[in-house]
Amino acid sequence: MAKFTVKNVEFDFDIFDADNAELYEIGTEKLRKKAEKTLTDIKTGKITKPSKLFRDFGNIAFQFIDSVFGEGKSHELFGDKVHLIDIANTLNQIDSEVHKAINSDVQQIEILKNANKSND
């Protein structure tokens, strides 16, 4: 179980639980696709109202955070503000913390595996 803090908000998340991992995978894929579409729309000039783009991406990010980490968690992080750069930075911090937890737990499993081999 990973415990980490982002923007003074505590997260308790077990990425090794299959349901949690699946929610995280689906959510990050949706975010990736939305970010790619957003970049394409900006490059092709399809974006006429940046505020709509920011809100659309923010809503997807907030849904992801609430579905994966618990209802209301996005509000703890952002309050009523939808600031694209803040959201992107926060998502990067969350992703970094989840990957740190994965690497840390995998290393612990390797240590236990190697310790058990030496006891054989």
N, C-alpha and C positions, 0 to 999 in steps of 0.2 A: 504494500500500500504506500503510494507516494504521497507525501505531504510537502506542499510547497506554498510559497506566498508570492503573489504578483500584485503590485499596486496596493499593498497592505491588506489584501484579501487572501484568506487562507483557503487552500484547496486540499481536499482529501480524495485521492483518485487512485484506483487500482487498475492500471493499464493491462495487467495480466489476467483480468477477468475477461472472458471472451465477449460478453455483452458490452462491456465498457470499451474494449478494443474496437469492436465493430461500430459502435456509435461514433467513436473518435475518427475511425477511418472514413466512414460515410460523411461525417461533418466536414472533415478537412478536404475531402474530394469536392464537395459542393462549394466550399470556399475557394478552392483552387480554380474551379471552372468559372465561378463568378468573377474572380480576379482577372482571368484570361479574357473573358468577354468584355470586361470593363476596359482593359488595356486596348483591345481591338477597337472598341467603340470610340475611345479617345483618339486613337491613331487615324481612324477613318472619318472622324468628324461627326459621328452619329450622336455624340453627346451634345445636347443643347442646354441642358440644365445640370450642372455639376451637383447641385444640392440633391437632386433626385438620385443620382448615382451614389452619392455618399450615404443617403438614407437607405437605399436598396441594399448596398453592401453591409451597412451597419445592421440592418434587420436580419440578414442572413447570419452575420457573425453573432448577434445576440441570441438567435435561435440555437445556433451551434453550442454556444457556451451554456445556455440554460438546459438544453437536452442532454448534454454530456456531463456537466458538473453540478447541475441542480437548478431548479426554477429560482429565478431572482438573482442568480450569480452575476449575470451581465449588468444588472442594475447596481449591484455592489461595486462593480468595476468602473462603470461609466456614468452612473446616475441617469440624468435625462439628456445628456450630451451625446451627439453623434459627430465625432471628430475622426475623420478617416485615418489620419496619421497615428493618433492615439490608439485606435482600434487595431491597426496593422502592427504597431509596436507591441501591444499587449498580446495579440495572437502569437507573435514570434516568441515572446517570453514564455507563454504557456507551452508552446511546442517545444521549446528548448528544455523546459523543466520536465516535461513528459519524457523526452528522449534521455535526459540525465537519469531519470528513474529507471528507464529500461536498461540502460548501460550499467548502472549500479547493481541492479538485481541480477542481470546476466553474469556480471563479474562474481557476485556472491555464489551463484549456482556453480560456476566453474571452480571456485575455491572449494566448495563442498564436494564436488565431484572428484577433484584431485585429492582431497583429504581422504575420501573414502577409498580411493585406489591405493593409497599408501598404507591403509589399514588392512588390506587384503592379504 
